[in-house]
Amino acid sequence: MSVPPRLDSLASLATVPTSAMACKLLFDRDLYAPCHIRVPDADHRLSAIYVDNQFYSFLKTVPEARKAIDVTMRLAKRDDTAAITLTRRGYVVWGHEPGARYAPPARQPGYGIRPVFGPQACLMVADESAYQTCRLQVPDVTKPLMALTHNNRYYSFFKQDTDAAKVLDIAAKLARRGDETLLVIEPSRLTLALLEPNGRLV
């Protein structure tokens, strides 16, 4: 495996929160249930989705993947969990609503909501102090891998690209098969890495 270019400085993202964001990438319609909810600070019902026993309220629809990532990361000011769905109109960003309660249709007060179990969340990071590059030895690969360390966990490089839509699509597919991923967000590129629970530093 060739050594990827050095990660860019994130100086131009100084306004982006430093928190890591756990984001559900729900690009298949069967991964969530649309619904309405009520929250303590609003007097009307909100459009929402339901997955893994959690509610996420509608925030914004954007046409581009990179814009969806930027909007998602700004949510880190108030929370560390979000969701992104994909529709014909573009990417839809949803904010986590831990205090929400389900609001059934007015004409069907007994209408329930089906349980839905989603994929692994993709951990998104846009603060260069939150991770470090390293070399990692894993059991099933002979040569050391380029990797990232974040919160005392190791992630091997999987994909590095300027195309945000492509990277998000790959991350969504990996999450659906159960992989834990880390997405490092930089001004000029995105780096997607896979958790290596049995990896050790070289």
Number of C-alpha atoms within 10 A of each C-alpha: 8 6 8 11 7 7 17 13 12 16 11 9 16 10 8 18 17 18 19 21 26 23 23 25 25 24 20 14 11 10 19 22 17 15 20 22 21 20 17 10 8 8 8 12 17 19 17 24 22 24 20 12 11 16 28 26 25 18 18 14 19 16 14 14 21 20 15 21 20 14 19 25 26 17 21 19 12 11 17 19 24 24 26 26 20 19 13 6 10 14 22 23 26 26 24 23 19 13 12 19 15 17 20 17 13 8 7 8 9 9 11 12 13 12 13 14 15 20 21 21 24 27 19 23 23 24 20 17 10 14 17 13 16 16 20 23 19 18 11 8 9 8 12 18 22 19 22 24 20 16 8 7 14 26 26 25 24 18 16 18 13 14 13 20 16 13 21 21 16 15 26 24 16 17 21 20 10 13 18 20 25 28 25 22 24 20 13 12 17 22 21 25 25 22 20 19 11 12 20 14 13 10
